[in-house]
């Protein structure tokens, strides 16, 4: 049985769609699927969660989530890349 020419492309698009769906349903929509983790925070596409043993404090799912006072007051954040550009 031969594959039709569009079959590999269809499979490629299906895999790409599943990966895109997984990234969009990341933290805070599904708490166990973070895109990045840093210093007790799990980051997703639409927000972030502070991971504390026993409870998770999450921002509401929204586009363009706020940075917050915690991020602005960090003194040991490495800004060398943004300063060099």
N, C-alpha and C positions, 0 to 999 in steps of 0.2 A: 504494500500500500504506500503510495507516494503522498507526501504532504503537499497541500496547496501552498503557493508562494506567500500567502498572507498569514499562515499559521504561526511561524516563528515570531513575526511582528506582533500578532495578537497576544501571544504568551508574554512577550516582553512588556507590552502595555498593561497587561493584567498584573504582572509582578510590580511594575512601577506604581500602579494605582493602589495596590495593597500597602506598599511602603509609604506612600503619601498619606493614606488613611491612618496608618499607624502613627505617623508623626503628628498629624492633626489631632488625634485623640490622646495625645500625651498629657502630662501633668498640666493643669489641675483637673482635666476631665477624667482621666484614669490615673490614679495616684501611683500605680506601680510601673508606669512607663515614662520615666523621665528622659529628656533628650540630653541633659547635662546635669551634673551634680557638683556642688562646690560648697564647702564649709557648712554642711548641714542643710543646704537648700537644693531642692530639685526643680529644674527649670523645664518648661514645656513651651509650646508655641503660643498659648493663650494665657500664660501666667506662671507663677512659681509657688512652691510649697516649702515652708520651713519644717524640716523633719526633726521632731523631738520624740524621744522614746515614749511610745504610747499614743501620741496625738500628732496630727499633721495640721498646721495652720496654713491655709491656702488663700491666695487672692482669688477673687471671682474671675471666671473665664471671660476674658474680654480681649479685644484687639488693641495692641499698644498698651500693655500693662505698665503702671507707674513704677519708677525706680524706687522711690521712697526715701525717707530720711536716713535709713541705715546705710544705703549705698553711697549717699552723698557725703557722709561724715567719715568714711573709711580713710584712714591716714596711710595705711600700708599697701594701698592698691598701686600696682605697677602701671604707670601711665606713659611709659617710655615709647610705646608704639604710637600713641596718639600725639605725643609731643614732637615726635620726629617727622611726622607727616606734614 
